[in-house]
Amino acid sequence: MNGDIVTDTFERIPPQDAAAEQCVLGGMLLSKRAIADVMEILDPADFYKPAHETIYRAICDVYGGNEPVDAITMANHLREIGLLAKVGGQPYLHELVRSVPTAANSAYYAEIVRDHAVRRRIVEAGARIQQIGFSGEGEAHEATDAARAELDSVMQVREEADSALFGEDLHLVAAELEKLAAEGHAMGVPTGFVDLDSLTHGLHPGQMVIVAGRPALGKSTLGLDMMRSCSIRHRRPSVMFSLEMSRREVQHRVISAEAKIGLHKMRGGSMTNDDWARFANETRRLAAAPLTIDATPNRTVAQIRARCRQLKQTSGLDLVVIDYLQLLDSSRRRVENRQLEVSEMSRSIKLMAKELEVPVVVMCQLNRGPEQRTDKKPMLSDLRESGSLEQDADLVILLHREDAYDKESTRAGEADLIVAKHRAGPTALITVAFQGHYSRFVDMAQT
């Protein structure tokens, strides 16, 4: 019985509107302006009937060559490329022209065609997802990733064009500049560090921010500092994907930093009465913070993107922190080229930041380059698989602490945030204080 239901489902005619497709093509054969309007909306594959797709491609080709477009010229062009008979001959082209009430409505008809095309892709994606479920191949999480990818492919709609003459909206540019002069710079998500915020004006939507350093220098701590600034200090929603620490470990670090309770005391069960009092004083403020911690292991970028999209829809989202890139699971198995794998993940994270319109901070591990140099200072080239990471990132912060290498250093308790790449401004070296016992970095003025 179930088999019959599946068969009936696949025998149904996919969503389509032949009349709308005819009106679109008829309008294009009547008006060059209609051609320009429709090309902004439709791709050739949006047409259901193959003959209509062929005619649409031919119209776009002739129009692109700056040649006149009408039923006669198109019949001649299709004849030359041997496709006229396949689309119904010259009579059908004239029928298309007669079918359209007015070329002025071509964009409206194109939207109808586009809507049906999206619905067809939903049906097709559903069939492929069903096939993935029944196949039984691979692990369950791989099947889930593949299913999400199918749905994502349907949701990728044509972006609104950001194209105009330079001077067309110059008055708006002037108004924005006047507003900035009067009100000051537009601040993104504050990082919690005065000098860093002064340099970057905060973290901005669509940015991919890399925080990189050698193990145990405080990458996770710096990521948590940015989250605390966003969600506890400024009440803006954020999420941290912790691939190394458990959710409880992250909570301990946040409590330690906010309540100034030694992390070793919390872990060792030796909190004093004063510690408990400080914890109690912070409880309500911490509980109200819109801060989500996701410590699910073996996360892929696709899973993170899906979770972020869900959070943005339900509670809003202003910042994403991923700790850390090298622990992300690949959606592909048995990838021999690690550089290619990291490149794909890096590009996916950048696209996620743009799609969700939030800054995404990614912790990254540096290779052993700093340890092989005398001054131990990290450089951009120390990023593992650095090519794609450096290219995709809008901001790269390299973390360095002299006292991690030299216990007798005169700079004990200091840390350098080396802004090695800044797509929207200058690079810089910013010194902050490292308070490891409280699991936090702070401005030097706060020490």
C-alpha positions in Angstrom: 0.0 0.0 0.0 2.8 2.4 0.9 4.5 1.6 -2.4 1.3 2.6 -4.2 1.2 5.9 -2.4 4.8 6.7 -3.3 4.1 5.8 -7.0 1.0 8.0 -7.1 3.0 10.9 -5.6 5.7 10.7 -8.3 3.1 10.4 -11.1 1.6 13.8 -10.2 2.4 16.7 -12.5 5.1 18.9 -11.0 4.1 22.6 -10.3 4.1 24.6 -13.5 2.2 27.3 -15.4 2.5 27.0 -19.1 0.4 30.1 -19.8 2.7 32.2 -17.6 5.8 30.8 -19.4 4.2 31.7 -22.8 3.4 35.2 -21.6 7.0 35.7 -20.4 8.4 34.7 -23.8 5.8 36.6 -25.7 6.5 39.8 -23.8 10.2 39.3 -24.5 9.5 39.0 -28.2 7.6 42.3 -28.1 9.9 44.4 -25.9 13.6 44.8 -25.2 12.7 46.3 -21.8 10.8 43.2 -21.0 13.9 41.1 -21.8 16.0 43.1 -19.4 13.3 42.8 -16.6 12.9 39.1 -17.0 16.6 38.3 -17.1 16.9 39.8 -13.6 14.3 37.3 -12.4 14.6 34.0 -14.3 17.3 31.5 -15.1 16.8 29.2 -18.1 16.2 26.2 -15.9 13.2 27.9 -14.3 11.1 27.0 -17.3 9.2 23.7 -17.1 8.8 23.0 -20.8 12.1 22.3 -22.6 10.9 24.2 -25.7 10.4 27.3 -23.6 13.8 27.0 -22.0 15.4 26.7 -25.5 13.5 29.8 -26.7 14.5 31.7 -23.6 18.2 30.9 -24.0 18.0 31.9 -27.7 16.4 35.2 -26.9 19.1 36.0 -24.3 21.8 35.0 -26.8 20.5 37.3 -29.5 19.8 40.1 -27.0 23.3 39.8 -25.6 24.7 40.3 -29.2 22.8 43.6 -29.4 20.6 42.2 -32.3 16.9 42.9 -32.7 14.6 40.4 -31.0 11.2 39.5 -32.4 9.3 36.5 -33.8 11.0 36.7 -37.2 14.6 37.2 -36.0 14.2 34.5 -33.4 12.8 32.1 -36.0 15.8 32.8 -38.2 18.3 32.3 -35.3 16.7 29.1 -34.1 16.7 27.8 -37.7 20.5 28.6 -38.0 21.3 26.6 -34.9 19.0 23.7 -35.9 16.4 24.1 -33.1 13.4 25.8 -34.8 11.5 22.6 -35.5 12.1 21.3 -31.9 10.4 24.4 -30.4 7.3 24.2 -32.6 8.4 26.1 -35.6 7.8 29.8 -36.6 4.0 29.5 -36.0 4.6 28.8 -32.3 6.7 31.9 -31.9 3.9 34.0 -33.4 1.5 32.2 -31.1 3.6 33.3 -28.1 3.3 36.9 -29.2 -0.5 36.6 -29.5 -0.7 35.0 -26.1 0.5 38.0 -24.1 -2.0 40.7 -23.1 0.8 43.3 -22.7 4.6 43.2 -22.5 4.4 45.6 -19.5 3.4 42.7 -17.2 6.4 40.5 -18.2 8.1 40.8 -14.8 4.9 39.8 -13.0 4.6 36.7 -15.2 8.3 35.9 -14.6 7.7 35.9 -10.9 4.9 33.3 -11.4 7.3 31.1 -13.4 10.0 31.5 -10.7 7.5 30.6 -8.0 6.6 27.3 -9.7 10.3 26.6 -10.4 11.1 26.8 -6.7 8.1 24.6 -5.8 9.4 22.0 -8.4 12.8 22.0 -6.7 11.2 21.5 -3.3 9.5 18.4 -4.8 12.7 17.2 -6.3 14.7 17.8 -3.1 12.0 15.9 -1.2 12.4 12.9 -3.5 16.2 13.0 -3.1 15.9 13.3 0.7 13.6 10.3 0.7 16.1 8.4 -1.4 18.9 9.3 1.1 16.8 8.0 4.0 16.0 4.7 2.3 19.5 4.1 1.0 21.0 3.2 4.4 24.5 4.2 3.3 26.9 6.0 5.6 26.3 7.2 9.1 23.1 8.9 10.2 24.7 12.3 10.7 26.1 12.1 7.1 22.6 11.4 5.8 21.3 14.4 7.8 24.0 16.7 6.4 23.1 15.5 2.9 19.4 16.1 3.5 20.2 19.6 4.8 22.3 20.3 1.7 19.4 19.4 -0.5 17.1 21.8 1.3 19.8 24.5 1.3 20.1 24.2 -2.5 16.4 25.0 -2.8 16.7 28.0 -0.5 19.5 29.6 -2.5 17.5 32.2 -4.4 18.8 34.9 -6.7 20.2 37.8 -4.6 18.8 41.2 -5.2 21.0 43.1 -7.6 23.2 45.7 -6.0 23.9 47.6 -9.2 23.3 51.3 -10.1 25.1 54.3 -11.6 27.7 55.7 -9.3 25.9 59.0 -8.8 22.4 57.6 -8.5 22.4 57.4 -4.7 25.2 59.8 -3.9 22.8 61.9 -1.9 22.2 58.9 0.4 26.0 58.5 0.8 26.3 62.2 1.8 23.4 61.7 4.3 25.1 58.7 5.9 28.5 60.5 6.1 26.7 63.5 7.8 25.1 61.1 10.3 28.4 59.5 11.1 30.0 62.9 11.6 27.2 63.9 14.0 26.7 60.7 15.9 30.2 59.0 15.6 31.1 55.7 13.9 28.6 52.9 13.6 29.6 50.3 16.2 29.1 46.6 15.5 29.2 44.0 18.2 31.6 45.3 20.8 34.5 42.9 21.5 35.0 44.2 25.1 38.5 45.7 24.4 38.6 49.4 24.0 41.6 49.6 21.6 40.4 46.7 19.5 36.9 48.3 19.2 38.5 51.6 18.4 40.4 50.0 15.5 37.5 47.8 14.1 34.4 49.7 15.3 33.3 46.3 16.7 32.5 43.1 14.7 30.2 43.6 11.8 27.6 41.4 10.0 29.0 39.2 7.3 32.5 39.3 8.7 34.6 36.1 9.2 37.0 36.8 12.1 39.9 34.4 12.8 41.5 34.3 16.3 44.6 32.2 16.0 47.4 31.1 18.3 49.4 28.1 19.5 47.8 25.6 22.0 47.1 26.8 25.6 47.7 30.6 24.8 44.0 31.5 25.4 42.2 31.3 22.1 39.0 29.9 23.7 39.2 32.5 26.5 39.4 35.3 24.0 36.4 34.0 22.1 34.5 33.8 25.4 35.5 37.3 26.2 33.9 38.5 23.0 30.8 36.5 23.8 30.5 37.9 27.3 30.8 41.4 25.9 28.1 40.7 23.4 25.6 38.8 25.5 26.2 39.7 29.2 27.4 43.3 28.9 25.3 44.3 25.9 22.4 41.8 26.1 22.7 40.8 22.4 22.2 37.2 21.5 25.2 35.0 20.7 26.1 31.3 20.3 29.3 29.4 20.9 30.0 26.1 19.3 32.5 24.5 21.6 34.1 21.5 19.9 36.8 21.1 22.6 35.2 21.9 25.9 32.0 20.6 27.4 29.1 22.9 28.0 29.8 22.8 31.8 33.4 23.7 31.3 32.3 26.8 29.3 29.9 27.7 32.0 32.6 27.5 34.6 34.9 29.8 32.6 32.1 32.4 32.1 31.3 32.3 35.9 34.9 32.6 36.8 35.4 35.6 34.5 32.3 37.4 35.5 32.3 36.7 39.3 36.1 36.9 39.7 36.2 33.4 41.2 39.4 31.4 40.6 38.8 28.7 38.1 41.0 26.3 40.0 38.7 26.8 43.1 35.6 26.0 41.1 37.1 22.9 39.7 38.7 21.8 43.0 35.6 22.4 45.0 37.3 24.9 47.3 35.2 28.0 46.8 35.2 30.3 49.9 32.1 32.0 51.3 33.2 35.2 49.5 33.3 33.2 46.3 29.8 31.9 46.8 28.6 35.4 47.6 30.0 36.8 44.4 28.5 33.8 42.5 25.1 34.6 44.0 25.4 38.2 43.1 26.0 37.4 39.4 23.5 34.5 39.1 20.5 36.6 38.0 22.5 38.6 35.4 24.1 35.5 34.0 20.8 33.6 33.8 19.2 36.4 31.8 22.1 36.6 29.2 21.0 35.5 25.7 24.0 33.3 25.4 23.7 29.8 23.9 26.4 27.2 24.3 26.4 24.3 21.9 29.0 21.6 22.8 27.7 18.9 20.5 30.8 17.0 19.2 31.6 16.4 15.6 29.7 19.4 14.3 29.9 20.1 10.5 29.6 23.6 9.0 26.3 22.6 7.5 25.0 21.6 11.0 26.3 24.9 12.5 24.6 26.9 9.8 21.3 25.1 10.3 21.4 25.6 14.1 22.3 29.3 13.6 19.5 29.8 11.2 17.1 28.3 13.7 18.4 30.5 16.5 18.1 33.7 14.4 14.5 32.9 13.6 13.5 32.1 17.2 15.5 34.5 19.4 17.7 36.6 17.1 21.5 36.2 16.6 24.3 38.9 16.7 27.4 36.8 17.1 28.7 33.3 16.4 31.9 31.8 17.9 33.4 28.5 16.7 36.0 26.9 18.9 37.9 25.7 16.9 38.2 25.2 13.1 40.6 22.2 13.1 38.1 20.2 15.2 35.2 20.7 12.8 34.0 17.5 11.2 34.1 17.4 7.4 30.8 16.7 5.6 32.9 14.6 3.2 34.6 11.4 4.2 38.1 10.2 3.4 39.4 13.5 2.1 43.0 13.0 1.2 43.9 16.7 0.8 43.5 18.4 4.1 44.2 21.8 2.6 41.2 21.4 0.3 39.1 20.2 3.2 39.9 23.3 5.3 39.5 25.5 2.2 35.9 24.2 1.8 35.1 24.7 5.5 36.6 28.2 5.5 34.6 29.2 2.4 31.4 27.7 3.9 31.9 29.7 7.1 32.4 32.9 5.2 29.2 32.3 3.2 27.4 31.5 6.4 28.4 34.8 7.9 27.1 36.6 4.8 23.9 34.6 4.6 23.0 35.1 8.3 24.3 38.7 8.4 26.3 38.1 11.6 30.0 38.2 12.5 31.4 34.7 12.9 34.5 34.4 15.1 36.5 31.2 14.4 39.4 30.0 16.6 42.3 28.5 14.7 45.4 26.6 15.6 48.7 27.9 14.4 51.5 25.6 13.2 54.8 25.3 15.0 56.3 28.3 13.1 56.4 30.6 16.1 58.2 28.1 18.3 61.0 27.8 15.7 61.7 31.5 15.7 63.7 33.4 18.3 61.0 36.0 19.2 58.1 33.5 19.0 55.8 36.1 17.5 53.2 34.5 15.2 52.7 35.6 11.6 49.9 35.1 9.0 51.9 32.4 7.3 51.7 30.3 10.6 48.0 29.6 10.0 47.6 26.0 9.2 46.4 25.6 5.6 46.8 29.4 5.6 46.0 30.2 2.0 42.2 29.8 2.1 41.8 31.0 5.7 43.8 34.2 5.1 41.9 34.8 1.9 38.4 34.4 3.3 38.9 36.2 6.6 38.0 39.8 7.0 39.9 40.1 10.3 42.8 38.0 11.6 43.9 38.4 15.2 47.1 36.5 16.2 47.4 35.8 19.9 50.9 36.0 21.5 52.1 35.8 25.1 55.8 36.2 25.9 55.4 34.6 29.3 54.1 31.4 27.8 57.6 30.8 26.4 59.7 32.7 28.9 58.7 32.3 32.6 61.1 35.1 33.5 59.7 37.5 31.0 59.3 41.2 32.1 56.0 41.1 30.3 54.4 38.5 32.6 50.6 38.8 32.5 50.6 40.7 29.2 49.2 39.5 25.9 49.5 40.9 22.4 46.5 40.9 20.0 48.3 41.2 16.7 45.7 42.4 14.1 47.5 40.9 11.1 44.8 41.4 8.6 42.0 44.0 8.6 40.1 44.2 5.4 38.3 47.4 6.5 41.1 49.3 8.1 44.7 49.3 9.4 46.5 46.5 11.2 47.9 47.1 14.7 49.3 45.5 17.8 47.1 45.8 20.9 48.3 44.9 24.3 45.9 43.5 26.9 46.2 41.8 30.3 45.8 38.1 30.7 44.2 37.0 33.9 44.4 33.2 33.5 43.2 32.5 37.0 39.9 34.2 36.1 39.9 32.8 32.6 39.8 36.2 30.9 41.6 38.9 29.1 41.0 42.5 30.1 42.1 46.0 29.0 45.4 47.1 30.6 43.5 49.9 32.4 41.5 47.3 34.3 44.5 45.7 35.9 
